[in-house]
Structures are given as structure tokens and as C-alpha cells.
Amino acid sequence: MGYVLFLIYLVLFCWLITKSRFVINAGLSKKIIILLFLLKVIAGCLNSWIFIKMGITSNGDTMTFHNEGLIEYHLLFSDPKEYISNFFHSDYKTGYGDFFSSTNSYWNDLTSNIVIKLLSIFDIFSFGNFYVNIIFFNYITFFGAIGLYRVFNVVYANKSYLIIGTCFLLPSLLFYSSNIHKEGLIYAAIGTAVFNMYKALNKTGFTPECVVYISAALIFIFLQRNYVLMALLPALFAWILTSVKKYPPLVTFVIIYAIGTFIFFNSASVSSKLNLPASISKKQWDFKHLPTASTYIALDSLAPTFKSFALNAPQAINHSLLRPYLTDIKLSKALLPLSIELFFYELLLLLFIFFKNKTSKPDMFILFSLFFSLSVLLIIGYTIPIIGAIVRYRSIYLPFLITPIVCNTNWGKIKVALQIKK
């Protein structure tokens, strides 16, 4: 029965996704749209099969979400009042305090509870079938990926196939954003915010519709991972300034980030509860004191001072951008495909450096992409001491780095250099 239900929903959602005007306006054929959606569903199922059936515990969060979702699903019918109220209830002595805490906090629990409640709604229609829920999950998150694709497709005209590859098919992006976890939802929210911001700045202005979509996406990101919004806001502000006021783009981004850095390190002077450097340091401490994972790597302790952040920056960049090394397979053989993937990205960067398309004009959105993604990756490098987690967290920001690289590379010149005939 489960297989029949899965096939029925898969066919239904393949049909539904080609009926969405938002998706169709991306300019992709129905065959490509369906193929991309199917690949996401397959990746989500494959991810679960690898981790669950082979007994690898790093997918524990996904199964916890599923099991907790089933509990909430049954609670919805047995005690609807409790189903609604428990979402807003805090069992901690601090009540609704400790907003930036990574443990023992209502707000930290909320990041998972949002996913659990979403799954409990899926369970109404899937009858608790885990793999059917993967279809529902990828249907929702597909729209965010389409939004990001549409923006890049405007910035880089006539390079749709390259952009399909970078927004949908990067191996770790496809693998981690298609599984039932926070990454797929955050990627969708970022794509929604980015699309509507680009639309507002270049076409419609800040219509009520755009404002609602942008606000909802930013609030969701804030509730899921507040440090992502911390990196996103200055990038958005600089993007708006350069678009509306026509200020010099690069200078504007540098100044905004310099001001943002000053505010970040002086946030405690406004309120001791708003000590942003301390919250990042605490997040690192919490991760370092989790049960040791097989891909654990040493991380220098981070103090809530500018000096400590500056001294730890090289290590943070190394961990978030260059790990796993090929030699890291001694920690886990599962890192081998991830290190090979990263090697190809490094090769793409070298090709970009030596074969840059000099005729391409810089776009303000590209500056936004680079400043935002590098900011998030820096925070990941500061706080996460587990390579497996770094790769998963990093995966959804790769399109913002890889797309400008591949789209600004002169592939025709590379063909000539390699003496490849067209």
C-alpha cells in the first residue's frame, strides 16, 4: 500500500508543479521541471535509505523529526488544544529568554518544532508514510530553488543550463537539501527572499505582496538559524542601497560590512542580552561539548572579542571552505565523495582565475551573493567542529559562490586552449 501511495502522490505533484505559474515563468520546459523535481525526491529517498537502512546515526535528526511528527499527528486528533498550545509553551526556568542559546532554550527547540509540526500536517495526507512526506517536503522547497534560479538566470542571460547545475544539481546541495531537514527549508526561504527582493528592486517596487514574502522568509530564517539572518541583513541592506541610491557597489558593501562589524562587536554595550560575539562563542562551546562524532576536528576556542575572531578567522575559513581534505577519509570513508566534490570546486575556481570572462559586467546581486555566503561560511567555520555537519550546513550556500564562478568563466577559451573542436 505504501508503494502505491508513494507513486500516486509522485505523479500528482509532478503534475501540480508544472501547473504553477511561478515555476513555468522560470522558462524551463515541463520535462526539465519534472526531471529536477524527481531528482530531488530521489535524492531525499536515497539520503534516507543510505543513513537509515545502513544504520548511520548522523541522520538521527531526520528520524527524530519523523517520529515526533507522528506523535504530534496523533495528538492533533486526540487533543487539538494541546497540539496548538504546546507549540508556544516553554518548560524552561528562563521562560522565553536565552534567545541566542543553543541548548535548553524555547527558541532553540522551536527550530526543530517548526519542522515537526510541518511533518504532522504532512502525516494527515501521507498516513505517516516517511517517504511520501519526502515528496511533500520537496514540493514546498522546490519553489525557493526556482526563485534563486530565476534571479541568476536574469543576471546571467543564456546560461540557463549552467545555472540549473549550480542551483539544483551540486551534489551536496541536492543530497542535503532534499532530505527532511532544516537545510532544505532554509534554502527555500533564502530563495524566496532573494527572488522577491530582486523583483522589488528591478521591476515592481516594494509592493505589499513582495513585502509579505520577504518578511515571512526573513522571519522563518530568523527562527530557524538566527546567525544566517545576522549575515543576510547587511548584505540585503547594501544591495538595496546600491540599487536605490546608485552608490558605488563594492565600496558600499565594504562600508556596510565595516559598520556591521563595528555594531556586532559593540552589541553588548546596548544590552548584555544582545552580546552577539558571546552568542557565537557560546554556540562554538555547545558544539564542542556534544558527543564526539567520527568526523570531529580540533577547533581553537573563540572568545567574544575582535582579536579572538580575527586570530581564528584563517582556521574558520579553512574549515568551512577547504574541508574535507582528501586525507580526511581517515576520519570516515564517507567523506571521500565530499572531498572529491570540493576538489572539483577548487578546479573550477582555478579555471575562473585563468579564463575569466572579461566582457561580463559585475552585478549588484553577485556582490550580495558573495558577501552573504562568505559571511555565513565564516560563522560556520567559527562554530562547527564536525566535518559532516560543516558539509551539510555549507551545502545550501554553495550556489551563491559557484554560480558566479562558472558563469563568469570563458568556457569557449578553455575549449580553444584544450584544442577541443566545437
C-alpha positions as CSV (number, residue, x, y, z in Angstrom):
1,M,0.0,0.0,0.0
2,G,2.9,2.4,0.8
3,Y,4.4,2.0,-2.6
4,V,1.1,2.7,-4.4
5,L,0.5,5.8,-2.2
6,F,4.0,7.0,-3.0
7,L,3.5,6.6,-6.8
8,I,0.1,8.3,-6.7
9,Y,1.5,11.3,-4.9
10,L,4.6,11.4,-7.0
11,V,2.6,11.6,-10.2
12,L,0.2,14.1,-8.7
13,F,2.9,16.5,-7.6
14,C,4.8,16.2,-10.8
15,W,1.6,17.4,-12.5
16,L,1.0,20.1,-9.9
17,I,4.4,21.6,-10.2
18,T,4.0,22.1,-13.9
19,K,0.8,24.0,-13.3
20,S,2.4,26.6,-11.1
21,R,2.8,29.9,-13.0
22,F,5.8,30.8,-10.8
23,V,7.6,27.7,-11.8
24,I,6.6,27.9,-15.5
25,N,7.8,31.5,-15.6
26,A,11.3,30.3,-14.9
27,G,11.4,29.5,-18.7
28,L,12.2,25.8,-18.2
29,S,10.4,23.1,-20.2
30,K,8.0,20.9,-18.4
31,K,10.3,17.9,-18.9
32,I,13.2,19.7,-17.2
33,I,10.9,20.9,-14.3
34,I,9.6,17.3,-13.7
35,L,13.1,15.9,-14.0
36,L,14.5,18.3,-11.5
37,F,11.7,17.6,-9.1
38,L,12.1,13.9,-9.5
39,L,15.9,14.2,-8.9
40,K,15.2,16.0,-5.6
41,V,12.7,13.3,-4.5
42,I,15.1,10.5,-5.4
43,A,18.0,12.3,-3.6
44,G,15.8,12.7,-0.5
45,C,14.8,9.0,-0.6
46,L,18.4,7.9,-1.3
47,N,19.7,10.0,1.6
48,S,17.3,8.3,4.0
49,W,18.0,4.8,2.6
50,I,21.7,5.3,3.0
51,F,21.5,6.6,6.5
52,I,18.6,4.7,7.9
53,K,18.9,1.3,6.3
54,M,22.7,1.2,6.8
55,G,22.4,2.3,10.4
56,I,24.4,5.5,10.2
57,T,23.4,7.7,13.1
58,S,24.2,11.1,11.6
59,N,20.7,11.1,10.1
60,G,19.2,10.8,13.6
61,D,17.7,14.3,13.4
62,T,15.5,13.3,10.4
63,M,14.2,10.2,12.1
64,T,13.6,12.2,15.3
65,F,11.6,14.7,13.3
66,H,9.6,11.9,11.7
67,N,8.8,10.1,15.0
68,E,8.0,13.4,16.8
69,G,5.8,14.4,13.8
70,L,3.8,11.1,14.2
71,I,3.3,11.9,17.9
72,E,2.0,15.4,17.1
73,Y,-0.1,13.9,14.3
74,H,-1.9,11.6,16.8
75,L,-2.1,14.5,19.3
76,L,-3.9,16.7,16.7
77,F,-6.8,14.3,16.7
78,S,-6.8,13.3,20.4
79,D,-6.2,16.7,21.9
80,P,-6.3,19.6,19.3
81,K,-6.0,22.2,22.1
82,E,-2.7,20.7,23.4
83,Y,-1.5,20.3,19.8
84,I,-1.8,24.0,19.3
85,S,-0.7,25.2,22.7
86,N,2.4,23.1,23.1
87,F,4.0,24.9,20.2
88,F,4.0,28.1,22.3
89,H,4.8,26.6,25.7
90,S,8.2,26.8,27.4
91,D,9.2,24.3,30.1
92,Y,12.5,26.1,30.9
93,K,13.1,28.2,34.1
94,T,14.2,31.1,31.9
95,G,10.8,31.0,30.1
96,Y,11.2,32.6,26.7
97,G,14.7,34.0,27.5
98,D,18.1,32.8,26.2
99,F,17.1,33.6,22.7
100,F,20.6,33.0,21.3
101,S,21.3,29.9,23.3
102,S,22.0,26.6,21.5
103,T,20.7,24.4,24.4
104,N,17.9,24.5,27.0
105,S,16.0,27.3,25.3
106,Y,12.5,27.6,23.9
107,W,13.8,29.3,20.8
108,N,16.4,26.6,20.1
109,D,13.7,24.0,20.4
110,L,11.5,26.0,18.2
111,T,13.8,25.4,15.2
112,S,13.0,21.7,15.4
113,N,9.4,22.1,16.5
114,I,8.6,24.0,13.3
115,V,9.8,21.0,11.2
116,I,7.9,18.6,13.5
117,K,4.6,20.5,13.2
118,L,5.1,20.7,9.4
119,L,5.6,16.9,9.3
120,S,2.5,16.3,11.5
121,I,0.4,18.2,8.8
122,F,2.1,16.1,6.1
123,D,1.1,12.9,8.0
124,I,-2.6,13.8,7.7
125,F,-2.3,13.2,3.9
126,S,0.5,10.6,3.9
127,F,-0.9,8.5,6.7
128,G,2.5,8.7,8.4
129,N,4.5,7.4,5.4
130,F,8.0,8.8,5.7
131,Y,8.9,8.6,2.0
132,V,5.6,10.2,0.9
133,N,6.5,13.1,3.3
134,I,9.7,13.5,1.3
135,I,7.6,14.2,-1.8
136,F,5.6,16.9,0.1
137,F,8.8,18.4,1.6
138,N,10.5,18.7,-1.8
139,Y,7.4,20.2,-3.4
140,I,7.5,23.0,-0.9
141,T,11.2,23.6,-1.1
142,F,11.3,23.4,-4.9
143,F,9.8,26.9,-5.2
144,G,12.6,28.5,-3.3
145,A,15.2,26.9,-5.5
146,I,13.2,28.1,-8.6
147,G,13.2,31.6,-7.2
148,L,17.0,31.6,-6.9
149,Y,17.4,30.1,-10.3
150,R,15.2,32.8,-11.8
151,V,17.3,35.6,-10.4
152,F,20.6,34.1,-11.5
153,N,19.0,33.4,-14.9
154,V,18.3,37.1,-15.3
155,V,21.7,38.2,-14.2
156,Y,23.4,35.6,-16.5
157,A,21.4,35.5,-19.6
158,N,21.7,32.5,-22.0
159,K,23.4,30.4,-19.3
160,S,20.4,28.5,-18.0
161,Y,22.0,25.1,-18.1
162,L,24.9,26.2,-16.0
163,I,22.6,27.8,-13.5
164,I,20.4,24.7,-13.4
165,G,23.5,22.8,-12.4
166,T,24.5,25.3,-9.7
167,C,21.1,25.9,-8.2
168,F,19.8,22.3,-8.2
169,L,22.4,19.7,-9.0
170,L,25.5,20.4,-6.9
171,P,26.0,17.0,-5.3
172,S,26.0,18.1,-1.6
173,L,23.3,20.7,-2.2
174,L,21.0,18.1,-3.9
175,F,21.8,15.5,-1.3
176,Y,21.2,17.5,1.9
177,S,18.5,20.0,0.8
178,S,16.3,17.2,-0.5
179,N,16.2,15.3,2.8
180,I,13.7,16.2,5.5
181,H,15.9,18.6,7.5
182,K,16.3,22.3,8.2
183,E,18.7,22.9,5.2
184,G,16.0,22.5,2.6
185,L,13.6,24.8,4.3
186,I,16.2,27.5,4.9
187,Y,17.4,27.2,1.3
188,A,13.8,27.7,0.1
189,A,13.3,30.7,2.4
190,I,16.5,32.3,1.2
191,G,15.4,31.7,-2.4
192,T,12.0,33.3,-1.7
193,A,13.6,36.4,0.0
194,V,16.1,36.8,-2.8
195,F,13.6,36.5,-5.7
196,N,11.2,38.9,-4.2
197,M,13.9,41.4,-3.3
198,Y,15.3,41.3,-6.8
199,K,11.7,41.7,-8.2
200,A,11.1,44.7,-5.9
201,L,14.4,46.4,-6.8
202,N,14.2,45.8,-10.5
203,K,10.6,45.5,-11.6
204,T,7.6,46.1,-9.3
205,G,9.0,48.1,-6.4
206,F,8.2,47.1,-2.8
207,T,4.6,46.0,-3.4
208,P,2.6,44.6,-0.4
209,E,3.0,41.1,-1.9
210,C,6.8,41.4,-2.1
211,V,7.0,42.9,1.4
212,V,4.9,40.0,2.8
213,Y,7.0,37.3,1.1
214,I,10.3,38.9,2.1
215,S,9.2,39.5,5.7
216,A,7.8,35.9,6.0
217,A,11.0,34.4,4.6
218,L,13.3,36.5,6.9
219,I,11.2,35.7,10.0
220,F,11.4,32.0,9.1
221,I,15.2,32.2,8.7
222,F,15.5,34.1,12.0
223,L,13.5,31.4,13.8
224,Q,15.5,28.5,12.2
225,R,19.0,29.9,12.3
226,N,19.4,33.4,13.7
227,Y,23.0,33.7,12.6
228,V,22.0,33.3,9.0
229,L,19.8,36.3,9.2
230,M,22.7,38.1,11.0
231,A,24.8,37.6,7.8
232,L,21.9,38.2,5.5
233,L,20.7,41.6,6.7
234,P,23.8,43.7,6.0
235,A,24.0,42.1,2.5
236,L,20.4,42.9,1.8
237,F,20.8,46.5,3.1
238,A,23.9,47.1,0.9
239,W,22.1,45.6,-2.1
240,I,19.2,47.9,-1.5
241,L,21.4,51.0,-1.1
242,T,23.4,50.3,-4.3
243,S,20.2,49.7,-6.3
244,V,18.1,52.6,-4.9
245,K,20.8,55.2,-4.3
246,K,23.1,54.1,-7.1
247,Y,26.1,54.2,-4.7
248,P,29.3,52.5,-5.9
249,P,28.6,48.8,-5.3
250,L,31.8,47.4,-4.0
251,V,32.6,50.5,-1.8
252,T,29.0,50.4,-0.4
253,F,29.3,46.7,0.5
254,V,32.6,47.2,2.2
255,I,31.4,50.2,4.2
256,I,28.2,48.5,5.2
257,Y,30.1,45.4,6.4
258,A,32.6,47.6,8.2
259,I,29.8,49.3,10.1
260,G,28.1,45.9,10.7
261,T,31.3,44.5,12.1
262,F,31.5,47.5,14.5
263,I,27.9,47.1,15.6
264,F,28.4,43.3,16.1
265,F,31.4,43.7,18.4
266,N,29.8,46.5,20.4
267,S,26.3,45.0,20.7
268,A,26.9,44.2,24.4
269,S,27.0,48.0,25.1
270,V,23.4,48.2,24.0
271,S,22.3,45.3,26.2
272,S,24.1,42.4,27.9
273,K,21.5,40.1,26.5
274,L,22.4,41.3,23.0
275,N,26.0,40.2,23.1
276,L,26.4,38.8,19.6
277,P,30.1,37.8,19.8
278,A,29.3,36.0,23.1
279,S,26.4,34.1,21.4
280,I,28.8,32.9,18.6
281,S,31.4,31.9,21.2
282,K,28.7,30.0,23.2
283,K,27.5,28.3,20.1
284,Q,31.0,27.0,19.4
285,W,31.3,25.8,23.1
286,D,28.0,24.0,22.8
287,F,29.1,22.2,19.6
288,K,32.5,21.3,21.1
289,H,30.8,19.6,24.0
290,L,28.4,17.5,22.0
291,P,29.1,13.7,21.9
292,T,32.3,13.3,19.9
293,A,31.5,12.5,16.2
294,S,33.7,10.4,13.9
295,T,34.5,13.5,11.8
296,Y,35.3,15.7,14.7
297,I,38.2,18.2,14.1
298,A,40.0,20.4,16.6
299,L,38.8,23.9,16.9
300,D,40.6,26.8,18.7
301,S,38.5,28.3,21.5
302,L,36.7,31.5,20.4
303,A,36.5,34.4,22.9
304,P,33.9,37.2,22.4
305,T,36.5,39.7,21.3
306,F,37.6,41.2,18.0
307,K,41.1,40.0,18.5
308,S,40.0,36.4,19.0
309,F,37.7,36.5,16.0
310,A,40.5,37.9,13.8
311,L,43.0,35.3,15.0
312,N,40.5,32.4,14.4
313,A,39.5,33.7,11.0
314,P,42.1,31.7,9.0
315,Q,41.1,28.5,10.7
316,A,37.4,29.2,10.2
317,I,37.9,29.9,6.5
318,N,40.0,26.7,6.2
319,H,37.4,24.6,7.9
320,S,34.3,26.0,6.1
321,L,35.8,26.3,2.6
322,L,38.6,23.7,2.3
323,R,37.4,20.7,4.4
324,P,37.2,17.8,3.9
325,Y,40.7,17.3,2.6
326,L,41.3,14.1,0.6
327,T,43.3,12.9,3.7
328,D,40.2,13.4,5.9
329,I,38.9,10.0,4.8
330,K,41.0,8.5,7.6
331,L,38.2,10.0,9.9
332,S,35.4,8.5,7.8
333,K,35.4,6.9,4.3
334,A,32.0,8.6,3.8
335,L,34.0,11.9,3.4
336,L,35.6,10.7,0.2
337,P,32.8,11.8,-2.3
338,L,32.6,15.1,-0.4
339,S,36.3,15.8,-0.7
340,I,36.2,14.9,-4.4
341,E,33.3,17.3,-4.9
342,L,35.2,20.0,-3.1
343,F,38.3,19.3,-5.3
344,F,36.2,19.9,-8.4
345,Y,35.0,23.3,-7.0
346,E,38.6,24.2,-6.4
347,L,39.4,23.3,-10.0
348,L,36.5,25.5,-11.2
349,L,38.0,28.4,-9.2
350,L,41.4,27.9,-10.9
351,L,39.7,27.8,-14.3
352,F,37.8,31.0,-13.5
353,I,41.1,32.7,-12.4
354,F,42.9,31.8,-15.6
355,F,40.0,32.0,-18.0
356,K,37.8,34.8,-16.6
357,N,35.2,36.2,-19.0
358,K,36.4,39.8,-19.1
359,T,33.4,41.0,-21.0
360,S,30.9,40.2,-18.3
361,K,29.7,43.1,-16.2
362,P,29.5,42.9,-12.4
363,D,26.0,42.8,-11.0
364,M,25.0,44.1,-7.5
365,F,23.3,40.8,-6.8
366,I,26.6,39.0,-7.3
367,L,28.2,41.1,-4.7
368,F,25.3,40.3,-2.4
369,S,25.8,36.6,-3.1
370,L,29.5,36.7,-2.3
371,F,29.3,38.8,0.8
372,F,26.3,36.9,2.2
373,S,27.6,33.4,1.5
374,L,31.1,34.1,2.8
375,S,29.7,35.7,6.0
376,V,27.7,32.6,6.7
377,L,30.5,30.2,5.9
378,L,32.8,32.2,8.2
379,I,30.3,31.8,11.1
380,I,30.1,28.0,10.3
381,G,33.8,27.8,10.4
382,Y,34.0,29.6,13.7
383,T,31.4,27.4,15.4
384,I,31.2,23.8,13.9
385,P,34.0,21.3,14.8
386,I,32.4,18.4,12.9
387,I,33.2,18.0,9.1
388,G,30.0,16.1,8.5
389,A,27.9,19.0,9.9
390,I,30.1,21.6,8.1
391,V,29.4,20.0,4.8
392,R,25.6,19.8,5.4
393,Y,25.4,23.4,6.7
394,R,27.6,24.7,3.8
395,S,25.7,22.9,1.1
396,I,22.9,25.4,0.7
397,Y,25.2,28.4,0.3
398,L,27.3,26.9,-2.5
399,P,25.1,28.2,-5.3
400,F,25.9,31.8,-4.3
401,L,29.6,31.1,-4.7
402,I,29.7,28.5,-7.6
403,T,27.2,30.2,-9.9
404,P,29.3,33.4,-10.4
405,I,32.4,31.3,-10.9
406,V,31.0,29.1,-13.6
407,C,29.0,31.8,-15.3
408,N,32.0,34.2,-15.4
409,T,34.4,31.6,-16.8
410,N,35.1,31.8,-20.6
411,W,34.4,28.1,-21.5
412,G,35.0,28.9,-25.2
413,K,38.5,30.0,-24.4
414,I,39.1,26.8,-22.4
415,K,38.0,24.7,-25.4
416,V,40.4,26.5,-27.6
417,A,43.2,26.1,-25.0
418,L,42.5,22.4,-24.9
419,Q,42.1,22.3,-28.7
420,I,38.7,20.8,-28.5
421,K,36.6,21.3,-31.6
422,K,33.1,22.5,-31.3
